[in-house]
Amino acid sequence: MWADITTNYTRIYQGSDLGPVIAAGVISIGRQQLMELIPIIHATNTSSPAENLKVLDDFGRFFFGSVWDTFSKLGRH
């Protein structure tokens, strides 16, 4: 599961996603790197610190809820 949420298969296109691929690769981060990123995640276009926290909370619930929903089904028969 960890590799699935910390690995991103990436293509970089010239111009747009209709242009030719000019680079491709795999971006992956380790557990420690992810933990170090969490404190610097912030929301944009919020009008107050309280709204910023609400947006981050909503995102965290969505992201980790999706991870839970996806991987908890794998164990079911």
C-alpha positions as CSV (number, residue, x, y, z in Angstrom):
1,M,0.0,0.0,0.0
2,W,2.8,2.5,0.9
3,A,4.3,2.3,-2.6
4,D,0.9,2.9,-4.2
5,I,0.4,6.2,-2.4
6,T,4.0,7.5,-2.6
7,T,4.8,6.6,-6.2
8,N,3.8,8.8,-9.2
9,Y,4.4,7.6,-12.7
10,T,5.0,10.9,-14.6
11,R,5.1,12.1,-18.2
12,I,6.1,15.7,-19.2
13,Y,4.7,16.9,-22.5
14,Q,6.0,19.6,-24.7
15,G,3.3,22.3,-24.7
16,S,0.3,20.3,-23.5
17,D,-0.8,16.8,-23.0
18,L,-1.4,16.6,-26.7
19,G,2.3,17.3,-27.4
20,P,5.1,14.8,-27.6
21,V,6.5,13.3,-24.4
22,I,9.8,15.0,-23.7
23,A,10.5,13.2,-20.4
24,A,9.1,10.3,-18.3
25,G,10.0,8.7,-15.1
26,V,8.9,7.7,-11.6
27,I,8.7,10.0,-8.7
28,S,8.7,8.3,-5.3
29,I,9.0,9.6,-1.8
30,G,9.8,7.7,1.4
31,R,7.8,7.6,4.6
32,Q,10.1,10.2,6.3
33,Q,9.9,12.5,3.3
34,L,6.1,12.4,3.3
35,M,6.0,13.1,7.0
36,E,8.3,16.2,6.4
37,L,6.0,17.5,3.7
38,I,2.8,17.4,5.7
39,P,3.6,20.5,7.8
40,I,4.2,22.6,4.7
41,I,1.0,21.7,2.9
42,H,-1.3,24.7,2.8
43,A,-4.5,25.7,1.1
44,T,-4.7,28.6,-1.3
45,N,-7.5,31.2,-1.8
46,T,-8.7,31.0,1.8
47,S,-9.8,34.0,3.7
48,S,-8.7,33.2,7.2
49,P,-6.5,30.8,9.2
50,A,-9.7,28.9,10.3
51,E,-10.8,28.4,6.7
52,N,-7.3,27.2,5.8
53,L,-7.5,24.6,8.6
54,K,-11.0,23.5,7.5
55,V,-9.8,23.1,3.9
56,L,-6.8,21.0,5.0
57,D,-9.0,18.9,7.3
58,D,-11.4,18.3,4.4
59,F,-8.6,17.3,2.1
60,G,-7.0,15.0,4.7
61,R,-10.4,13.2,5.3
62,F,-10.9,12.9,1.6
63,F,-7.4,11.6,0.8
64,F,-7.0,9.2,3.7
65,G,-10.7,8.1,3.4
66,S,-10.0,7.2,-0.3
67,V,-6.9,5.3,0.7
68,W,-8.8,3.4,3.4
69,D,-11.7,2.7,1.0
70,T,-9.4,1.4,-1.7
71,F,-7.1,-0.8,0.4
72,S,-9.7,-2.1,2.9
73,K,-11.5,-3.7,-0.1
74,L,-8.4,-5.6,-1.1
75,G,-8.6,-7.7,2.0
76,R,-12.3,-8.7,1.5
77,H,-13.2,-11.9,-0.3
